[in-house]
Amino acid sequence: MDTRNRSIRLRMLAFGVIGFAAALTAVAAPQCDHCLTRHYACRTDNSGDTQPCLEK
């Protein structure tokens, strides 16, 4: 078996996985801004205690 072809395939797979993760992050990020705003407001209301905010 040619190890050079295996190496190229592994690199292509790695780039594909990284590209997919980057695309997924780019799509999901704008939709979560309101969640972070509510989480930070909850932390402020609870004097920095994160536990009640994580249960919402």
mmCIF file of the N, C-alpha and C atoms, coordinates in Angstrom:
data_MODEL
# 
_entry.id   MODEL 
# 
loop_
_atom_site.group_PDB 
_atom_site.id 
_atom_site.type_symbol 
_atom_site.label_atom_id 
_atom_site.label_alt_id 
_atom_site.label_comp_id 
_atom_site.label_asym_id 
_atom_site.label_entity_id 
_atom_site.label_seq_id 
_atom_site.pdbx_PDB_ins_code 
_atom_site.Cartn_x 
_atom_site.Cartn_y 
_atom_site.Cartn_z 
_atom_site.occupancy 
_atom_site.B_iso_or_equiv 
_atom_site.pdbx_formal_charge 
_atom_site.auth_seq_id 
_atom_site.auth_comp_id 
_atom_site.auth_asym_id 
_atom_site.auth_atom_id 
_atom_site.pdbx_PDB_model_num 
ATOM 1   N N  . MET A 1 1  ? 0.842   -1.176 0.000  1.00 0.00 ? 1  MET A N  1 
ATOM 2   C CA . MET A 1 1  ? 0.000   0.000  0.000  1.00 0.00 ? 1  MET A CA 1 
ATOM 3   C C  . MET A 1 1  ? 0.888   1.241  0.000  1.00 0.00 ? 1  MET A C  1 
ATOM 4   N N  . ASP A 1 2  ? 0.512   2.192  -0.794 1.00 0.00 ? 2  ASP A N  1 
ATOM 5   C CA . ASP A 1 2  ? 1.289   3.416  -0.924 1.00 0.00 ? 2  ASP A CA 1 
ATOM 6   C C  . ASP A 1 2  ? 0.975   4.341  0.254  1.00 0.00 ? 2  ASP A C  1 
ATOM 7   N N  . THR A 1 3  ? 1.974   4.587  1.081  1.00 0.00 ? 3  THR A N  1 
ATOM 8   C CA . THR A 1 3  ? 1.752   5.427  2.266  1.00 0.00 ? 3  THR A CA 1 
ATOM 9   C C  . THR A 1 3  ? 1.590   6.896  1.901  1.00 0.00 ? 3  THR A C  1 
ATOM 10  N N  . ARG A 1 4  ? 2.085   7.278  0.722  1.00 0.00 ? 4  ARG A N  1 
ATOM 11  C CA . ARG A 1 4  ? 1.941   8.672  0.305  1.00 0.00 ? 4  ARG A CA 1 
ATOM 12  C C  . ARG A 1 4  ? 0.467   9.007  0.055  1.00 0.00 ? 4  ARG A C  1 
ATOM 13  N N  . ASN A 1 5  ? -0.265  8.119  -0.593 1.00 0.00 ? 5  ASN A N  1 
ATOM 14  C CA . ASN A 1 5  ? -1.688  8.341  -0.833 1.00 0.00 ? 5  ASN A CA 1 
ATOM 15  C C  . ASN A 1 5  ? -2.467  8.390  0.486  1.00 0.00 ? 5  ASN A C  1 
ATOM 16  N N  . ARG A 1 6  ? -2.082  7.573  1.433  1.00 0.00 ? 6  ARG A N  1 
ATOM 17  C CA . ARG A 1 6  ? -2.749  7.566  2.733  1.00 0.00 ? 6  ARG A CA 1 
ATOM 18  C C  . ARG A 1 6  ? -2.539  8.896  3.436  1.00 0.00 ? 6  ARG A C  1 
ATOM 19  N N  . SER A 1 7  ? -1.323  9.423  3.353  1.00 0.00 ? 7  SER A N  1 
ATOM 20  C CA . SER A 1 7  ? -1.003  10.700 3.981  1.00 0.00 ? 7  SER A CA 1 
ATOM 21  C C  . SER A 1 7  ? -1.814  11.834 3.357  1.00 0.00 ? 7  SER A C  1 
ATOM 22  N N  . ILE A 1 8  ? -1.934  11.816 2.037  1.00 0.00 ? 8  ILE A N  1 
ATOM 23  C CA . ILE A 1 8  ? -2.712  12.858 1.355  1.00 0.00 ? 8  ILE A CA 1 
ATOM 24  C C  . ILE A 1 8  ? -4.178  12.763 1.737  1.00 0.00 ? 8  ILE A C  1 
ATOM 25  N N  . ARG A 1 9  ? -4.700  11.559 1.803  1.00 0.00 ? 9  ARG A N  1 
ATOM 26  C CA . ARG A 1 9  ? -6.103  11.366 2.185  1.00 0.00 ? 9  ARG A CA 1 
ATOM 27  C C  . ARG A 1 9  ? -6.355  11.839 3.612  1.00 0.00 ? 9  ARG A C  1 
ATOM 28  N N  . LEU A 1 10 ? -5.431  11.548 4.504  1.00 0.00 ? 10 LEU A N  1 
ATOM 29  C CA . LEU A 1 10 ? -5.590  11.987 5.888  1.00 0.00 ? 10 LEU A CA 1 
ATOM 30  C C  . LEU A 1 10 ? -5.561  13.508 5.995  1.00 0.00 ? 10 LEU A C  1 
ATOM 31  N N  . ARG A 1 11 ? -4.689  14.141 5.224  1.00 0.00 ? 11 ARG A N  1 
ATOM 32  C CA . ARG A 1 11 ? -4.632  15.608 5.217  1.00 0.00 ? 11 ARG A CA 1 
ATOM 33  C C  . ARG A 1 11 ? -5.927  16.192 4.677  1.00 0.00 ? 11 ARG A C  1 
ATOM 34  N N  . MET A 1 12 ? -6.443  15.615 3.601  1.00 0.00 ? 12 MET A N  1 
ATOM 35  C CA . MET A 1 12 ? -7.695  16.106 3.024  1.00 0.00 ? 12 MET A CA 1 
ATOM 36  C C  . MET A 1 12 ? -8.843  15.935 4.008  1.00 0.00 ? 12 MET A C  1 
ATOM 37  N N  . LEU A 1 13 ? -8.880  14.809 4.698  1.00 0.00 ? 13 LEU A N  1 
ATOM 38  C CA . LEU A 1 13 ? -9.906  14.584 5.701  1.00 0.00 ? 13 LEU A CA 1 
ATOM 39  C C  . LEU A 1 13 ? -9.783  15.592 6.838  1.00 0.00 ? 13 LEU A C  1 
ATOM 40  N N  . ALA A 1 14 ? -8.573  15.857 7.287  1.00 0.00 ? 14 ALA A N  1 
ATOM 41  C CA . ALA A 1 14 ? -8.355  16.821 8.369  1.00 0.00 ? 14 ALA A CA 1 
ATOM 42  C C  . ALA A 1 14 ? -8.791  18.217 7.946  1.00 0.00 ? 14 ALA A C  1 
ATOM 43  N N  . PHE A 1 15 ? -8.442  18.630 6.725  1.00 0.00 ? 15 PHE A N  1 
ATOM 44  C CA . PHE A 1 15 ? -8.876  19.939 6.243  1.00 0.00 ? 15 PHE A CA 1 
ATOM 45  C C  . PHE A 1 15 ? -10.394 20.011 6.119  1.00 0.00 ? 15 PHE A C  1 
ATOM 46  N N  . GLY A 1 16 ? -11.004 18.921 5.707  1.00 0.00 ? 16 GLY A N  1 
ATOM 47  C CA . GLY A 1 16 ? -12.458 18.881 5.600  1.00 0.00 ? 16 GLY A CA 1 
ATOM 48  C C  . GLY A 1 16 ? -13.126 19.031 6.954  1.00 0.00 ? 16 GLY A C  1 
ATOM 49  N N  . VAL A 1 17 ? -12.612 18.341 7.950  1.00 0.00 ? 17 VAL A N  1 
ATOM 50  C CA . VAL A 1 17 ? -13.170 18.428 9.302  1.00 0.00 ? 17 VAL A CA 1 
ATOM 51  C C  . VAL A 1 17 ? -13.000 19.838 9.858  1.00 0.00 ? 17 VAL A C  1 
ATOM 52  N N  . ILE A 1 18 ? -11.830 20.415 9.680  1.00 0.00 ? 18 ILE A N  1 
ATOM 53  C CA . ILE A 1 18 ? -11.578 21.775 10.170 1.00 0.00 ? 18 ILE A CA 1 
ATOM 54  C C  . ILE A 1 18 ? -12.477 22.773 9.440  1.00 0.00 ? 18 ILE A C  1 
ATOM 55  N N  . GLY A 1 19 ? -12.629 22.608 8.132  1.00 0.00 ? 19 GLY A N  1 
ATOM 56  C CA . GLY A 1 19 ? -13.491 23.491 7.362  1.00 0.00 ? 19 GLY A CA 1 
ATOM 57  C C  . GLY A 1 19 ? -14.941 23.385 7.787  1.00 0.00 ? 19 GLY A C  1 
ATOM 58  N N  . PHE A 1 20 ? -15.405 22.171 8.038  1.00 0.00 ? 20 PHE A N  1 
ATOM 59  C CA . PHE A 1 20 ? -16.778 21.969 8.492  1.00 0.00 ? 20 PHE A CA 1 
ATOM 60  C C  . PHE A 1 20 ? -17.000 22.615 9.850  1.00 0.00 ? 20 PHE A C  1 
ATOM 61  N N  . ALA A 1 21 ? -16.052 22.446 10.754 1.00 0.00 ? 21 ALA A N  1 
ATOM 62  C CA . ALA A 1 21 ? -16.169 23.046 12.086 1.00 0.00 ? 21 ALA A CA 1 
ATOM 63  C C  . ALA A 1 21 ? -16.170 24.573 12.000 1.00 0.00 ? 21 ALA A C  1 
ATOM 64  N N  . ALA A 1 22 ? -15.340 25.132 11.140 1.00 0.00 ? 22 ALA A N  1 
ATOM 65  C CA . ALA A 1 22 ? -15.300 26.583 10.978 1.00 0.00 ? 22 ALA A CA 1 
ATOM 66  C C  . ALA A 1 22 ? -16.607 27.103 10.396 1.00 0.00 ? 22 ALA A C  1 
ATOM 67  N N  . ALA A 1 23 ? -17.158 26.392 9.426  1.00 0.00 ? 23 ALA A N  1 
ATOM 68  C CA . ALA A 1 23 ? -18.426 26.813 8.827  1.00 0.00 ? 23 ALA A CA 1 
ATOM 69  C C  . ALA A 1 23 ? -19.562 26.718 9.841  1.00 0.00 ? 23 ALA A C  1 
ATOM 70  N N  . LEU A 1 24 ? -19.568 25.670 10.620 1.00 0.00 ? 24 LEU A N  1 
ATOM 71  C CA . LEU A 1 24 ? -20.603 25.500 11.634 1.00 0.00 ? 24 LEU A CA 1 
ATOM 72  C C  . LEU A 1 24 ? -20.512 26.593 12.687 1.00 0.00 ? 24 LEU A C  1 
ATOM 73  N N  . THR A 1 25 ? -19.320 26.940 13.088 1.00 0.00 ? 25 THR A N  1 
ATOM 74  C CA . THR A 1 25 ? -19.121 28.013 14.060 1.00 0.00 ? 25 THR A CA 1 
ATOM 75  C C  . THR A 1 25 ? -19.575 29.353 13.500 1.00 0.00 ? 25 THR A C  1 
ATOM 76  N N  . ALA A 1 26 ? -19.268 29.608 12.245 1.00 0.00 ? 26 ALA A N  1 
ATOM 77  C CA . ALA A 1 26 ? -19.649 30.882 11.620 1.00 0.00 ? 26 ALA A CA 1 
ATOM 78  C C  . ALA A 1 26 ? -21.163 31.011 11.513 1.00 0.00 ? 26 ALA A C  1 
ATOM 79  N N  . VAL A 1 27 ? -21.847 29.914 11.283 1.00 0.00 ? 27 VAL A N  1 
ATOM 80  C CA . VAL A 1 27 ? -23.303 29.949 11.157 1.00 0.00 ? 27 VAL A CA 1 
ATOM 81  C C  . VAL A 1 27 ? -23.952 30.079 12.524 1.00 0.00 ? 27 VAL A C  1 
ATOM 82  N N  . ALA A 1 28 ? -23.413 29.420 13.539 1.00 0.00 ? 28 ALA A N  1 
ATOM 83  C CA . ALA A 1 28 ? -24.044 29.389 14.854 1.00 0.00 ? 28 ALA A CA 1 
ATOM 84  C C  . ALA A 1 28 ? -23.766 30.646 15.679 1.00 0.00 ? 28 ALA A C  1 
ATOM 85  N N  . ALA A 1 29 ? -22.659 31.293 15.452 1.00 0.00 ? 29 ALA A N  1 
ATOM 86  C CA . ALA A 1 29 ? -22.250 32.415 16.301 1.00 0.00 ? 29 ALA A CA 1 
ATOM 87  C C  . ALA A 1 29 ? -23.249 33.566 16.340 1.00 0.00 ? 29 ALA A C  1 
ATOM 88  N N  . PRO A 1 30 ? -23.761 34.071 15.225 1.00 0.00 ? 30 PRO A N  1 
ATOM 89  C CA . PRO A 1 30 ? -24.675 35.218 15.302 1.00 0.00 ? 30 PRO A CA 1 
ATOM 90  C C  . PRO A 1 30 ? -25.987 34.895 16.011 1.00 0.00 ? 30 PRO A C  1 
ATOM 91  N N  . GLN A 1 31 ? -26.392 33.658 16.027 1.00 0.00 ? 31 GLN A N  1 
ATOM 92  C CA . GLN A 1 31 ? -27.662 33.286 16.622 1.00 0.00 ? 31 GLN A CA 1 
ATOM 93  C C  . GLN A 1 31 ? -27.587 33.191 18.142 1.00 0.00 ? 31 GLN A C  1 
ATOM 94  N N  . CYS A 1 32 ? -26.411 33.179 18.719 1.00 0.00 ? 32 CYS A N  1 
ATOM 95  C CA . CYS A 1 32 ? -26.263 32.997 20.153 1.00 0.00 ? 32 CYS A CA 1 
ATOM 96  C C  . CYS A 1 32 ? -25.996 34.299 20.902 1.00 0.00 ? 32 CYS A C  1 
ATOM 97  N N  . ASP A 1 33 ? -25.942 35.421 20.187 1.00 0.00 ? 33 ASP A N  1 
ATOM 98  C CA . ASP A 1 33 ? -25.668 36.690 20.854 1.00 0.00 ? 33 ASP A CA 1 
ATOM 99  C C  . ASP A 1 33 ? -26.698 37.009 21.923 1.00 0.00 ? 33 ASP A C  1 
ATOM 100 N N  . HIS A 1 34 ? -27.968 36.759 21.642 1.00 0.00 ? 34 HIS A N  1 
ATOM 101 C CA . HIS A 1 34 ? -29.003 37.053 22.627 1.00 0.00 ? 34 HIS A CA 1 
ATOM 102 C C  . HIS A 1 34 ? -28.899 36.133 23.844 1.00 0.00 ? 34 HIS A C  1 
ATOM 103 N N  . CYS A 1 35 ? -28.403 34.920 23.633 1.00 0.00 ? 35 CYS A N  1 
ATOM 104 C CA . CYS A 1 35 ? -28.230 33.993 24.759 1.00 0.00 ? 35 CYS A CA 1 
ATOM 105 C C  . CYS A 1 35 ? -27.143 34.503 25.709 1.00 0.00 ? 35 CYS A C  1 
ATOM 106 N N  . LEU A 1 36 ? -26.047 34.987 25.155 1.00 0.00 ? 36 LEU A N  1 
ATOM 107 C CA . LEU A 1 36 ? -24.962 35.501 25.992 1.00 0.00 ? 36 LEU A CA 1 
ATOM 108 C C  . LEU A 1 36 ? -25.406 36.741 26.759 1.00 0.00 ? 36 LEU A C  1 
ATOM 109 N N  . THR A 1 37 ? -26.174 37.601 26.106 1.00 0.00 ? 37 THR A N  1 
ATOM 110 C CA . THR A 1 37 ? -26.661 38.802 26.776 1.00 0.00 ? 37 THR A CA 1 
ATOM 111 C C  . THR A 1 37 ? -27.521 38.431 27.979 1.00 0.00 ? 37 THR A C  1 
ATOM 112 N N  . ARG A 1 38 ? -28.412 37.466 27.788 1.00 0.00 ? 38 ARG A N  1 
ATOM 113 C CA . ARG A 1 38 ? -29.264 37.027 28.910 1.00 0.00 ? 38 ARG A CA 1 
ATOM 114 C C  . ARG A 1 38 ? -28.442 36.355 30.001 1.00 0.00 ? 38 ARG A C  1 
ATOM 115 N N  . HIS A 1 39 ? -27.428 35.576 29.607 1.00 0.00 ? 39 HIS A N  1 
ATOM 116 C CA . HIS A 1 39 ? -26.590 34.893 30.601 1.00 0.00 ? 39 HIS A CA 1 
ATOM 117 C C  . HIS A 1 39 ? -25.819 35.905 31.455 1.00 0.00 ? 39 HIS A C  1 
ATOM 118 N N  . TYR A 1 40 ? -25.230 36.920 30.798 1.00 0.00 ? 40 TYR A N  1 
ATOM 119 C CA . TYR A 1 40 ? -24.480 37.932 31.550 1.00 0.00 ? 40 TYR A CA 1 
ATOM 120 C C  . TYR A 1 40 ? -25.401 38.745 32.454 1.00 0.00 ? 40 TYR A C  1 
ATOM 121 N N  . ALA A 1 41 ? -26.603 39.023 32.001 1.00 0.00 ? 41 ALA A N  1 
ATOM 122 C CA . ALA A 1 41 ? -27.564 39.744 32.838 1.00 0.00 ? 41 ALA A CA 1 
ATOM 123 C C  . ALA A 1 41 ? -27.950 38.893 34.040 1.00 0.00 ? 41 ALA A C  1 
ATOM 124 N N  . CYS A 1 42 ? -28.112 37.595 33.832 1.00 0.00 ? 42 CYS A N  1 
ATOM 125 C CA . CYS A 1 42 ? -28.442 36.683 34.935 1.00 0.00 ? 42 CYS A CA 1 
ATOM 126 C C  . CYS A 1 42 ? -27.307 36.640 35.952 1.00 0.00 ? 42 CYS A C  1 
ATOM 127 N N  . ARG A 1 43 ? -26.070 36.597 35.468 1.00 0.00 ? 43 ARG A N  1 
ATOM 128 C CA . ARG A 1 43 ? -24.923 36.584 36.383 1.00 0.00 ? 43 ARG A CA 1 
ATOM 129 C C  . ARG A 1 43 ? -24.858 37.871 37.191 1.00 0.00 ? 43 ARG A C  1 
ATOM 130 N N  . THR A 1 44 ? -25.167 38.989 36.561 1.00 0.00 ? 44 THR A N  1 
ATOM 131 C CA . THR A 1 44 ? -25.156 40.271 37.265 1.00 0.00 ? 44 THR A CA 1 
ATOM 132 C C  . THR A 1 44 ? -26.238 40.280 38.339 1.00 0.00 ? 44 THR A C  1 
ATOM 133 N N  . ASP A 1 45 ? -27.414 39.769 38.002 1.00 0.00 ? 45 ASP A N  1 
ATOM 134 C CA . ASP A 1 45 ? -28.524 39.732 38.962 1.00 0.00 ? 45 ASP A CA 1 
ATOM 135 C C  . ASP A 1 45 ? -28.245 38.800 40.135 1.00 0.00 ? 45 ASP A C  1 
ATOM 136 N N  . ASN A 1 46 ? -27.420 37.779 39.928 1.00 0.00 ? 46 ASN A N  1 
ATOM 137 C CA . ASN A 1 46 ? -27.124 36.796 40.977 1.00 0.00 ? 46 ASN A CA 1 
ATOM 138 C C  . ASN A 1 46 ? -25.738 36.981 41.575 1.00 0.00 ? 46 ASN A C  1 
ATOM 139 N N  . SER A 1 47 ? -25.193 38.159 41.490 1.00 0.00 ? 47 SER A N  1 
ATOM 140 C CA . SER A 1 47 ? -23.889 38.498 42.076 1.00 0.00 ? 47 SER A CA 1 
ATOM 141 C C  . SER A 1 47 ? -22.770 37.570 41.602 1.00 0.00 ? 47 SER A C  1 
ATOM 142 N N  . GLY A 1 48 ? -22.783 37.205 40.336 1.00 0.00 ? 48 GLY A N  1 
ATOM 143 C CA . GLY A 1 48 ? -21.712 36.392 39.778 1.00 0.00 ? 48 GLY A CA 1 
ATOM 144 C C  . GLY A 1 48 ? -21.889 34.897 39.925 1.00 0.00 ? 48 GLY A C  1 
ATOM 145 N N  . ASP A 1 49 ? -22.932 34.455 40.618 1.00 0.00 ? 49 ASP A N  1 
ATOM 146 C CA . ASP A 1 49 ? -23.171 33.028 40.780 1.00 0.00 ? 49 ASP A CA 1 
ATOM 147 C C  . ASP A 1 49 ? -23.692 32.466 39.469 1.00 0.00 ? 49 ASP A C  1 
ATOM 148 N N  . THR A 1 50 ? -22.993 31.521 38.883 1.00 0.00 ? 50 THR A N  1 
ATOM 149 C CA . THR A 1 50 ? -23.367 31.009 37.566 1.00 0.00 ? 50 THR A CA 1 
ATOM 150 C C  . THR A 1 50 ? -24.357 29.862 37.618 1.00 0.00 ? 50 THR A C  1 
ATOM 151 N N  . GLN A 1 51 ? -24.498 29.174 38.721 1.00 0.00 ? 51 GLN A N  1 
ATOM 152 C CA . GLN A 1 51 ? -25.345 27.995 38.780 1.00 0.00 ? 51 GLN A CA 1 
ATOM 153 C C  . GLN A 1 51 ? -26.813 28.274 38.422 1.00 0.00 ? 51 GLN A C  1 
ATOM 154 N N  . PRO A 1 52 ? -27.460 29.278 38.996 1.00 0.00 ? 52 PRO A N  1 
ATOM 155 C CA . PRO A 1 52 ? -28.857 29.535 38.601 1.00 0.00 ? 52 PRO A CA 1 
ATOM 156 C C  . PRO A 1 52 ? -28.982 29.893 37.112 1.00 0.00 ? 52 PRO A C  1 
ATOM 157 N N  . CYS A 1 53 ? -27.951 30.502 36.560 1.00 0.00 ? 53 CYS A N  1 
ATOM 158 C CA . CYS A 1 53 ? -27.992 30.911 35.155 1.00 0.00 ? 53 CYS A CA 1 
ATOM 159 C C  . CYS A 1 53 ? -27.844 29.720 34.218 1.00 0.00 ? 53 CYS A C  1 
ATOM 160 N N  . LEU A 1 54 ? -27.138 28.692 34.642 1.00 0.00 ? 54 LEU A N  1 
ATOM 161 C CA . LEU A 1 54 ? -26.953 27.520 33.809 1.00 0.00 ? 54 LEU A CA 1 
ATOM 162 C C  . LEU A 1 54 ? -28.204 26.648 33.785 1.00 0.00 ? 54 LEU A C  1 
ATOM 163 N N  . GLU A 1 55 ? -29.042 26.759 34.782 1.00 0.00 ? 55 GLU A N  1 
ATOM 164 C CA . GLU A 1 55 ? -30.238 25.933 34.859 1.00 0.00 ? 55 GLU A CA 1 
ATOM 165 C C  . GLU A 1 55 ? -31.389 26.494 34.048 1.00 0.00 ? 55 GLU A C  1 
ATOM 166 N N  . LYS A 1 56 ? -31.266 27.721 33.556 1.00 0.00 ? 56 LYS A N  1 
ATOM 167 C CA . LYS A 1 56 ? -32.354 28.322 32.772 1.00 0.00 ? 56 LYS A CA 1 
ATOM 168 C C  . LYS A 1 56 ? -32.330 27.845 31.359 1.00 0.00 ? 56 LYS A C  1 
# 
